Amino acid sequence: MGLENIRVKGARSHNLKNVDITIPRDKLVVFTGLSGSGKSSLAFDTIYAEGQRRYVESLSAYARQFLGQMDKPDVDSIEGLSPAISIDQKTTSQNPRSTVGTVTEIYDYLRLLFARIGVPYCPNHNIPITSQSVQQMIDQLLEYPERTKMQILAPIVSGRKGTHKKVFDDLKKQGYVRVRVDGTILDLSEEIELDKNKKHSIEVVVDRIVIKDGIEARLSGSLETGLDLAGGQILIDLIDGDEIRFNQHHSCPQCGFSIGELEPRLFSFNNPFGACPTCDGLGSKLETDEELVIPDASLSLREHAILPWKPTSSNYYPQLLEAVCSHYGIDMDVPFNELPKEHVDILFYGSGKDLIVFRHENEFGTVRERTIYFEGVLRNISRRYHETSSDYVREQMEQYMISKACGTCKGHRLKKESLSVLVAGKHIGQVTDLPILEAKNYVTTLDLTDKEKQIARLIINEIDERLGFLANVGLGYLTMSRTAGTLSGGEAQRIRLATQIGSALMGVLYILDEPSIGLHQRDNTRLIKTLERMRDLGNTLIVVEHDEDTMFAADHIVDIGLVQAWLAAILRVKEHLMKLWRILNH
C-alpha cells in the first residue's frame, strides 16, 4: 500500500499546521486553493525538499561535499517518495552563452547533423568545396614568385590536451627533426615539455623549400609525405607571409579556401574551434556609441560636449583635448555639430601616425611634457573598459557603450568556416534563427539522398521530437538562438518541462508551479496533453494550479480551501495580537 501512495504526516512548513495527506503515485495531481493557503509550502517546501534531501543523502560523501548540507523540512514523516524534480518559474541561466538551443540540447543534435551531412561552400565564390589533388596543390604553389620561401607542415595534433610525449618519440623514430608547437618551432632533439592541462597544436616540419625551377618533384614528394602523415591535410607556412591550408577532402579550387574535417565542435560557439574570433562566440560586442559620448551636440568642446571627458577629479583629459585642438586648429568654442567632419573624425578616432605635443599639469603643479599619439575618444573609452581592473571605471565606461551585433559573424556567434557549411541552402546560424515551428518544418522536409537519409535519420528524428515538445508547450514562436537570460519565468519553466519530456525518465516525482500562466487556450490543451504523456511514462506529477482545464484533466485534486486558509489567517492574527499585547504591557 505504501508503494501506491505518497503519505505525508505532520507537515508544518511555514503556515502549515500538522497537515496529513495521502497522494496517489503515478498520477496527475493538482494542488489548488486560495493564495496563502499553503499549496507551495506543501508541494515545494515539504515534499520536493524532502525528496531532494533524500536523494543527496544517497550519494557518496565525496559527491555530497560539493552539494552542501540540505535541511530537513519540518515534517514528521513522508513515505513512498521518489527522486523529485522541481520545474518552477525561476528564470534560466543568465550566462550569455546559454540559448534555447543549448538549454534544450537541440543545438547539440544540429551540430551533429551539420557535421555529418553538411556541404562546405566557399564564402568567396559560393561554390561547393571539393577535394584537391596533389597536382592542384603544386600548381597553386608554383604560382608564387621565384625565391618565395615556405615551410611544408603536417598538422597531426589540433587543439588537444596532453603532454604528447609519445607523438614526439614516434616522430624522432621516423627521422623528423623539427616540429611547430603552438606556433613556435622546436627541435625534436631537445626535451619538449607541454602542460597536460592545456590544449596544444602540433605540426611536423616536413620540408623547407624555395620556389625555383626544378622544384616540382621535391615539392610533390614533400606534399605526399605530409598528407599521409596528417590524414589528408597540409599547411604551407609562407615565410614572412600568410598560411595556406590544403586538404585532400575540402578546399576551394579557385581561391584555396579550405576547411578542416567537419566535426561537431566546428559548430560550437563555446569552443575556440567554432567560435567567432571577434566576439568570442557571444554574437555581440560592447562598442562605444557616439550619441552617448556626445549627448548634446549643440554644446562646444569648451562647454564639455564630450561627456566622459568632463572634468571631475582630474584635468588630464580636458588638457589633452586642448592639446589636440591646438595641434589641428580645432575651434573649441563652436557647437560640436558645426565642426567639420575631418575634425570630428580626429576627435573620435585619433590622430593616426601624427605625433602631438601634450603638456600636462597635475593638481600638485607638476608639469610634464611629452610627445604622444592621440588614440581618439571612442578608442580611449573602449581601451579603458577592457584594460581596467577597477569595477568602478568599468561601470563608468559602460555608460557610453551599447551592445551591437558582431560585424564579423552578424550575430551568429560562429567563425567563417563554420558558417560556410550548408544543409539545404542554410547554415546552422540561419536554422537557429528560425521560429521553432519553422525549424521543425525545415528539418522534416529536408531533401536528402538515400545515403544522407541513412546517416541522418536518427539525428533528424531526435531534433523533430524535441522541437515538437517545445511546440506542444506553447513555445513555437521562440527561436533556438534566443538567449536564455531573456526568457520570462513561464517560458523558462515550459522549456525545462519540454527538456524533461525529452529525457523520458520513469518513476520520478515532478512538481510544477502554475505552468499554464500566459498560455492561449489552444496551447493550454497541448500543455495538458504533455503533462498526461509524462504521467503515462510512469511518473508522478504534482501541479500547483488554478486553471480549470488542468483541474478537470487531473486524476486527483488536493483543495487547500477556505477553512484551512481562515484557520491559518486566524493563527497569524492571534500571534500578532499576542506580540502587541506583550509590547503594551511591558
C-alpha positions in Angstrom: 0.0 0.0 0.0 2.9 2.3 0.8 4.2 2.0 -2.8 0.9 3.1 -4.3 0.7 6.4 -2.4 2.9 9.2 -1.0 1.9 9.7 2.7 2.7 13.0 4.4 2.3 13.2 8.2 2.7 16.3 10.4 3.8 18.9 7.7 4.5 22.2 9.5 6.5 24.2 6.9 5.6 27.9 7.0 1.8 28.3 7.8 1.0 24.5 7.5 -0.3 23.2 10.8 0.3 19.4 11.2 -1.1 18.6 7.8 -1.6 14.8 7.0 -2.2 13.9 3.4 -2.2 10.9 1.1 -1.3 11.5 -2.6 -1.6 8.7 -5.2 1.6 7.8 -7.1 1.9 7.7 -10.9 -1.0 10.2 -11.3 -1.5 13.8 -12.3 -2.3 15.6 -9.0 -3.4 19.2 -8.8 -2.9 21.3 -5.7 -5.3 24.2 -5.8 -6.8 26.7 -3.3 -6.6 30.3 -2.1 -3.4 32.3 -2.2 -1.6 31.9 1.1 -3.3 28.6 2.0 -0.1 26.6 1.8 -0.1 25.0 -1.6 3.5 25.8 -2.4 4.6 25.2 1.1 3.3 21.6 0.9 4.4 20.9 -2.7 7.8 22.6 -2.8 9.0 23.3 0.7 7.9 19.9 2.1 7.5 17.2 -0.5 10.1 18.4 -3.0 12.6 19.5 -0.3 12.5 16.1 1.4 12.8 14.2 -2.0 15.9 16.2 -2.9 17.4 15.8 0.6 17.0 12.0 0.5 18.5 11.8 -3.0 21.5 13.9 -2.0 22.0 11.7 1.2 22.1 8.6 -1.0 25.2 10.0 -2.8 28.8 9.3 -1.7 30.4 11.6 0.9 32.7 12.9 -1.9 29.8 14.0 -4.0 27.9 15.5 -1.1 30.7 17.9 -0.2 30.0 19.7 -3.5 26.3 20.0 -2.9 26.2 21.2 0.7 24.0 20.2 3.6 20.3 20.3 2.9 18.0 21.0 5.9 15.2 18.6 6.7 11.8 20.1 6.2 9.5 20.5 9.2 7.5 17.3 8.8 7.1 14.1 10.9 7.4 11.6 8.0 6.9 11.1 4.3 6.5 7.6 2.8 6.6 6.4 -0.8 8.7 9.3 -2.0 10.5 9.2 -5.4 13.5 11.3 -6.5 12.0 14.8 -7.1 12.5 17.4 -9.8 11.1 20.9 -9.4 10.0 22.8 -12.5 9.2 26.3 -11.2 9.1 29.7 -12.8 12.6 30.9 -12.0 14.5 32.2 -14.9 17.1 30.1 -16.5 20.9 30.8 -16.6 22.0 34.4 -17.0 25.1 33.1 -18.9 25.1 35.0 -22.3 26.3 31.7 -23.9 23.2 29.8 -22.9 20.4 29.8 -25.6 17.1 28.0 -26.1 19.0 25.6 -28.4 21.7 24.7 -25.8 19.4 24.5 -22.8 17.1 22.0 -24.6 20.2 20.2 -26.2 18.6 20.6 -29.7 21.7 22.6 -30.8 23.9 19.6 -29.9 21.9 17.5 -32.4 22.0 20.2 -35.0 25.8 20.4 -34.7 25.9 16.6 -35.3 23.6 16.9 -38.3 25.8 19.6 -40.0 28.9 17.7 -39.2 27.5 14.5 -40.9 25.7 15.8 -43.9 26.7 19.4 -44.3 28.3 20.6 -47.6 31.1 23.2 -47.3 30.8 26.2 -49.6 33.5 28.7 -50.4 32.4 32.1 -48.9 34.3 33.9 -51.7 33.0 32.1 -54.8 29.8 30.4 -53.4 30.7 27.0 -54.9 30.9 23.7 -53.1 34.3 23.0 -51.7 35.8 19.9 -53.2 38.8 17.8 -52.5 42.2 18.8 -54.1 44.7 16.6 -55.7 48.4 16.8 -55.1 48.9 18.2 -58.6 46.4 21.0 -57.9 48.3 21.9 -54.8 51.6 22.0 -56.7 50.1 24.2 -59.4 48.9 26.7 -56.9 52.2 26.9 -55.0 54.2 27.3 -58.2 52.2 30.5 -59.0 54.1 32.3 -56.2 57.1 34.4 -57.3 60.5 32.7 -57.7 62.6 32.7 -54.5 59.5 32.6 -52.3 60.4 30.6 -49.1 57.9 28.3 -47.5 57.6 25.5 -44.9 55.6 22.4 -45.5 53.9 21.5 -42.2 51.8 18.4 -41.4 49.2 19.1 -38.7 49.0 16.0 -36.5 47.6 17.4 -33.3 44.9 20.1 -33.3 43.8 21.7 -30.0 44.1 18.6 -27.8 45.2 18.4 -24.2 48.2 16.3 -23.1 52.0 16.2 -23.0 52.1 14.3 -26.3 55.4 12.7 -25.5 54.6 9.6 -27.5 53.9 11.7 -30.5 57.3 13.4 -30.3 59.0 10.0 -29.7 57.4 8.5 -32.8 58.4 11.5 -34.9 62.0 11.1 -33.8 62.0 7.4 -34.8 60.6 8.4 -38.2 63.5 10.8 -38.7 61.8 14.1 -38.4 63.9 17.0 -36.9 61.6 19.9 -36.2 58.0 20.5 -35.1 55.9 23.6 -34.6 54.1 23.6 -31.2 51.5 26.3 -30.6 53.2 28.4 -33.3 56.8 28.0 -32.1 59.4 26.0 -34.0 61.1 23.4 -31.7 63.9 20.9 -32.3 62.9 17.3 -31.6 66.5 16.6 -30.3 65.6 18.8 -27.3 63.3 17.8 -24.4 59.8 19.2 -25.1 57.6 19.5 -22.1 54.0 20.6 -22.5 51.3 21.4 -19.9 49.0 18.4 -19.9 46.0 20.6 -18.8 46.3 22.9 -21.8 45.3 22.4 -25.4 48.1 22.2 -27.9 48.5 22.2 -31.7 51.5 20.3 -33.2 52.7 20.4 -36.8 55.6 18.4 -38.2 58.1 20.4 -40.4 58.2 18.1 -43.4 60.3 20.3 -45.6 61.6 23.8 -46.2 61.7 24.8 -49.8 62.3 27.8 -52.1 60.3 28.2 -55.3 62.6 27.9 -58.3 62.9 25.9 -61.5 63.1 22.1 -61.0 61.5 22.2 -57.5 58.3 20.4 -58.6 59.5 16.8 -58.0 60.7 17.7 -54.5 57.5 19.6 -53.7 55.4 16.7 -54.9 57.2 14.2 -52.6 57.0 16.5 -49.6 53.3 17.2 -50.1 52.5 13.5 -50.4 54.6 12.7 -47.3 52.8 15.4 -45.3 49.4 14.4 -46.5 50.0 10.8 -45.5 51.2 11.9 -42.1 48.4 14.3 -41.3 45.5 12.3 -42.8 45.0 14.4 -46.0 45.8 17.8 -44.6 48.8 20.0 -45.2 49.8 23.5 -44.0 52.0 25.8 -46.1 53.7 28.5 -44.0 54.9 31.2 -46.3 58.0 32.8 -44.7 57.1 36.5 -43.9 53.6 35.8 -45.3 50.3 34.0 -44.8 49.5 30.4 -44.2 47.7 28.2 -46.8 45.8 25.1 -45.7 45.3 22.4 -48.3 43.0 19.5 -47.8 42.5 16.4 -50.0 38.9 16.5 -48.9 37.7 20.1 -48.6 39.3 23.0 -50.4 38.1 25.6 -52.9 39.8 25.1 -56.3 39.7 28.8 -57.2 41.0 30.6 -54.1 42.3 27.8 -51.9 39.8 28.5 -49.1 39.8 25.3 -47.1 38.0 23.9 -44.1 39.2 21.1 -41.7 37.4 17.9 -41.0 33.7 18.5 -40.4 33.1 17.7 -36.7 30.6 18.8 -34.1 33.0 21.2 -32.3 33.4 23.2 -35.5 29.8 24.4 -35.0 30.1 25.1 -31.2 30.3 28.8 -30.3 31.5 27.7 -26.8 34.6 26.1 -28.4 37.6 28.0 -29.8 37.4 25.9 -33.0 34.0 27.1 -33.8 33.6 30.5 -32.0 33.8 33.7 -33.9 37.3 35.2 -33.2 35.9 38.7 -33.0 33.2 38.3 -30.4 34.4 35.0 -28.9 31.1 33.3 -29.6 28.9 35.8 -27.9 27.3 37.2 -31.1 27.6 40.8 -29.9 30.1 43.3 -28.7 30.1 46.3 -26.5 31.0 49.3 -28.6 31.3 52.9 -27.8 28.3 54.9 -29.0 28.8 58.3 -30.4 25.4 59.6 -29.3 26.1 58.6 -25.7 29.5 60.2 -25.8 28.1 63.5 -27.3 24.5 63.6 -25.8 24.1 67.3 -26.6 25.8 68.2 -29.9 24.8 71.9 -29.5 27.5 72.4 -26.8 31.0 73.3 -27.7 34.1 71.4 -26.7 34.9 74.1 -24.1 31.4 73.5 -22.7 32.3 69.9 -22.3 30.3 68.4 -25.2 32.4 65.2 -24.7 30.6 63.9 -21.6 33.1 61.2 -20.5 35.9 63.8 -20.6 34.1 66.3 -18.5 36.5 67.3 -15.6 35.7 65.7 -12.3 38.7 65.0 -10.0 41.3 65.4 -12.7 42.0 67.8 -15.6 44.1 65.3 -17.6 41.6 64.7 -20.4 40.5 68.4 -20.7 44.1 69.3 -21.1 44.7 66.5 -23.6 41.7 67.8 -25.6 43.1 71.3 -25.6 46.5 70.0 -26.9 44.7 68.1 -29.7 42.6 71.0 -30.7 45.6 73.3 -30.7 47.6 70.9 -32.9 44.9 70.6 -35.5 43.4 74.0 -35.2 40.0 72.8 -34.0 37.8 75.6 -32.7 36.7 74.7 -29.1 34.1 77.5 -29.0 31.7 76.4 -31.8 28.9 73.9 -31.3 30.1 70.3 -31.8 27.5 69.7 -34.6 29.1 72.6 -36.6 32.6 71.1 -36.6 33.9 69.8 -40.0 33.8 66.1 -40.5 37.6 65.8 -40.6 37.9 67.4 -37.1 35.2 65.1 -35.7 37.0 62.1 -37.1 40.2 63.1 -35.4 38.4 63.6 -32.1 36.6 60.3 -32.3 39.2 58.0 -34.0 42.6 59.6 -33.2 45.5 61.2 -34.9 46.8 58.1 -36.7 50.6 58.4 -37.1 50.7 62.1 -36.2 52.6 62.9 -33.0 51.1 65.6 -30.7 52.9 67.6 -28.0 51.0 67.2 -24.8 51.8 69.4 -21.8 50.0 68.2 -18.6 49.9 69.9 -15.2 48.6 67.8 -12.4 46.8 69.0 -9.3 50.1 69.4 -7.4 51.5 71.8 -10.0 53.9 69.3 -11.5 54.3 69.8 -15.3 55.2 67.0 -17.7 55.6 67.5 -21.5 55.7 64.6 -23.9 55.0 63.6 -27.5 52.2 61.1 -28.0 49.9 59.5 -30.5 46.3 60.6 -29.9 44.1 57.5 -29.8 40.7 59.2 -30.1 37.8 59.5 -27.6 36.0 56.3 -28.8 39.0 54.1 -28.7 40.0 55.6 -25.3 36.7 54.6 -23.7 36.9 51.1 -25.2 40.5 50.6 -24.1 39.8 51.8 -20.6 36.8 49.5 -20.3 38.7 46.4 -21.4 42.0 47.0 -19.7 41.0 48.3 -16.3 40.9 46.1 -13.2 38.6 48.6 -11.4 34.9 47.8 -11.4 34.1 51.5 -10.9 36.0 52.6 -14.0 34.4 49.7 -16.0 30.9 50.8 -14.9 31.7 54.4 -15.8 32.9 53.5 -19.3 30.0 51.1 -19.9 27.6 54.1 -19.6 28.9 55.2 -23.0 28.8 51.8 -24.7 26.0 49.7 -26.2 25.8 46.1 -27.3 25.8 45.6 -31.1 25.7 42.5 -33.2 29.2 41.4 -34.1 30.1 42.7 -37.5 32.2 39.6 -38.4 29.6 36.8 -37.7 26.5 39.0 -38.0 25.3 37.7 -34.6 25.6 34.0 -35.5 28.5 33.5 -33.0 30.4 31.2 -35.3 33.5 31.7 -37.4 33.5 32.0 -41.2 34.5 28.3 -41.8 31.6 27.1 -39.6 29.0 29.3 -41.4 30.3 28.1 -44.8 28.8 24.7 -44.2 25.2 24.4 -45.6 22.4 21.9 -45.3 19.5 22.6 -47.8 20.9 26.1 -48.5 21.1 27.2 -44.9 24.0 27.4 -42.4 23.4 26.4 -38.8 23.1 30.1 -37.6 20.2 30.6 -40.1 18.5 27.5 -38.9 18.7 28.5 -35.2 17.2 31.9 -36.1 14.0 30.3 -37.4 11.0 30.1 -35.0 10.6 26.6 -33.5 7.6 25.7 -35.8 9.5 26.8 -39.0 12.7 25.0 -37.8 10.6 21.8 -37.3 9.2 22.1 -40.9 12.8 22.7 -42.2 14.1 19.6 -40.6 11.2 17.3 -41.6 11.2 18.4 -45.2 14.9 18.1 -46.0 15.5 16.6 -49.4 18.3 14.1 -48.8 19.9 11.3 -50.8 19.5 7.7 -49.7 23.0 7.7 -48.2 22.3 11.0 -46.3 18.9 9.7 -45.0 20.7 6.6 -43.6 23.3 8.8 -41.9 20.9 11.5 -40.5 17.7 9.5 -39.8 18.2 9.1 -36.1 19.5 12.7 -35.7 16.6 14.2 -37.6 14.1 12.2 -35.6 15.6 13.4 -32.3 15.6 17.1 -33.4 12.0 16.8 -34.7 10.8 15.2 -31.5 12.4 17.8 -29.3 11.1 20.7 -31.4 7.7 19.1 -31.2 7.9 19.1 -27.4 8.6 22.8 -27.4 5.7 23.5 -29.8 3.4 21.4 -27.6 4.0 23.5 -24.6 3.2 26.7 -26.5 6.7 27.9 -27.4 6.5 27.6 -31.2 7.3 31.3 -31.5 10.7 31.1 -29.9 14.0 30.8 -31.8 16.8 28.4 -30.8 19.2 31.4 -30.9 17.2 33.3 -28.2 19.5 34.0 -25.2 18.2 32.0 -22.1 18.5 35.1 -19.8 15.9 37.0 -21.9 13.1 34.4 -21.3 10.2 35.0 -18.9 9.7 32.8 -15.9 6.8 31.0 -17.6 8.8 30.4 -20.8 11.8 29.1 -18.9 9.5 26.7 -16.9 8.0 25.3 -20.1 11.4 24.9 -21.7 12.6 22.8 -18.7 9.3 20.8 -19.0 10.0 20.1 -22.6 13.6 19.1 -21.7 12.3 16.6 -19.1 9.9 15.1 -21.6 12.8 14.5 -23.9 14.8 12.7 -21.2 12.0 10.1 -21.0 12.6 9.3 -17.3 10.4 7.0 -15.3 9.5 6.8 -11.7 10.2 10.4 -11.0 8.2 12.9 -8.9 7.7 16.2 -10.9 6.5 19.3 -9.1 5.3 22.2 -11.3 4.3 25.8 -10.4 1.3 27.1 -12.5 2.7 26.1 -15.9 -0.5 27.4 -17.7 0.2 31.0 -16.9 0.2 33.2 -20.0 -0.9 30.4 -22.4 -3.5 30.7 -25.1 -6.4 28.2 -24.7 -5.1 26.1 -27.7 -1.6 25.9 -26.2 -3.1 25.1 -22.8 -4.7 22.0 -24.3 -1.3 20.9 -25.7 0.3 21.5 -22.3 -2.2 19.3 -20.6 -1.6 16.5 -23.1 2.2 16.9 -22.4 1.6 16.5 -18.7 -0.5 13.4 -19.3 2.2 12.0 -21.5 4.7 12.4 -18.7 2.3 10.7 -16.3 1.8 7.8 -18.7 5.6 7.2 -18.7 5.2 6.2 -15.1 5.9 9.5 -13.3 4.0 11.3 -10.5 3.1 14.9 -11.3 2.1 17.4 -8.6 0.9 20.7 -10.2 0.2 23.8 -8.2 -2.5 25.3 -10.5 -5.7 27.4 -10.6 -6.6 26.6 -14.2 -10.0 25.0 -14.6 -9.0 22.8 -17.6 -5.9 21.4 -15.8 -8.1 20.5 -12.8 -10.6 18.7 -15.0 -7.8 16.7 -16.5 -6.3 15.8 -13.1 -6.6 12.3 -11.7 -6.6 13.7 -8.1 -7.2 17.2 -6.7 -6.0 18.5 -3.4 -8.0 21.5 -2.5 -6.5 23.6 0.3 -9.6 25.6 0.7 -11.4 28.3 2.6 -11.4 26.7 6.0 -7.7 26.0 6.0 -6.9 29.5 4.8 -9.1 31.1 7.5 -7.6 28.9 10.2 -4.1 29.9 9.0 -5.1 33.6 8.9 -6.6 33.4 12.4 -3.5 31.8 13.8 -1.3 34.6 12.3 -3.6 37.3 13.6 -3.6 35.7 17.0 0.3 35.7 17.0 0.4 39.4 16.1 -2.1 40.3 18.8 -0.2 38.4 21.4 3.0 40.3 20.4 1.2 43.6 20.6 -0.3 42.8 24.0 3.2 42.0 25.3 4.6 45.3 24.0 1.7 47.3 25.5 2.1 45.6 28.9 5.9 45.6 29.0 
